Amino acid sequence: MAVDLLLGLQWGDEGKGKIVDVLTKNYDIIARFQGGPNAGHTLEFDGIKHVLHTIPSGIFHKNALNIVGNGVVIDPVIFKKELDNLEQFKIDIKSKLVISRKAHLILPTHRLLDAASEAAKGKAKIGSTLKGIGPTYMDKTGRNGMRIGDLELDNWEKKYRALANKHEAMIAFYNVDIQYDLKELEDEFMKAVKALKQLTFIDSEEYLYQAQKAGKKILAEGAQGSLLDVDFGTYPFVTSSNTTAAGACTGLGVSPGQIGRVFGIFKAYATRVGSGPFPTELFDEDGATMGRVGNEFGATTGRPRRCGWIDLVALKYAVQINGVTDLMMMKADVLSGFKNIKICTAYTYKGETISHLPYNIESENVTPIYTEMKGWAKDLTKMSSEEELPENLMDYIKFLEAELEVPIKIVSVGPDRTQTIHR
Ligand code: IMP
């Protein structure tokens, strides 16, 4: 059985959590493959909103097993808070959630290093979520990291101490004013590690291999978005993992040939949180309306998200590098009420019109070229079938499908599980 893959095609916050939750009934296993608590996957059903950071979005379904894959970085403190929040829902966590031994640990000093690095960058800061993501992946590729499997060793605290001491020296090297009480942070960390050790650690690549052989259906859940990919995103304003399809292979240990469908999620417009180029960003009333109606605030940091029109140059690039087979368009309801909708179909770049994503997309290098379509006024949030959708929205959908050359299979018209139109 193939492994299907779900990932974001923009700068994150596309609505992956909601769609994983909607699709989980079709799968036996949901496996997160990269990122960490920088993610905020929001799910809404039965009038309750849930935000997950590290735990896969299939956790609310009775029959699905949730795997935190080797490509994920885990902060035990945040993980424990997530577990505590889930307690009230009487989920049998121990049988439904397992962690790869090869996933790396975020130490308290990784978080401090993140803060020190951003402070030292000043205006050039990345706008990181400050969850320690960059420093943890740096230790992973630098071959200094600590993994979940280390917690099973007798001497893990010795290893921890050596790494934390090294980090403290590095923090001092940054020479910025970072206030912290390491003892307090470490007490919290050690408590959280104890809670984490109650869960089952597995060799997840072997587990997934056997599960596939046994015919289990597996969905790999991505975090962040393709334009934040460390290789293909708007570097250096990116996260530190491969958020694109290839990341699922390295982040779970499944071979490229085992990937089946690739579900690409995008918003009907575009948003970005943190620094970095965003060619179609709006600084006017239209952008403010998208932010207000779409409730565009980061699920992890609460920061307001920057908003703009959809960018098909960037979206086509994401479809291409991920090999997307099915598209899912989120937050169509937020565009209700706009008289006209703009779609960026090309850029002017160094005096030429181009339709591929160039090396440099800062505003001084590219100017978006827009096509305009008529908007729609109707409230979509109570609609449940394609037949009810306004004609102008259908024209918008068809235009995007023609440009992207991939069918849009789901149109989301609100945050709730039920506000999902399948096509
Ligand atoms: P980091 O991964 O926390 O270091 O953040 C690097 C950049 O990616 C910053 O611009 C963040 O705002 C952005 N980012 C990280 N995770 C997410 C996410 O889950 N959604 C949206 N943006 C994110």
Boltz pocket constraint, residues with backbone or C-beta under 6 A from the ligand:
constraints:
  - pocket:
      binder: B
      contacts: [[A, 11], [A, 12], [A, 13], [A, 38], [A, 39], [A, 40], [A, 126], [A, 127], [A, 128], [A, 129], [A, 130], [A, 131], [A, 133], [A, 134], [A, 223], [A, 224], [A, 228], [A, 237], [A, 238], [A, 239], [A, 240], [A, 273], [A, 274], [A, 275]]
      max_distance: 6.0
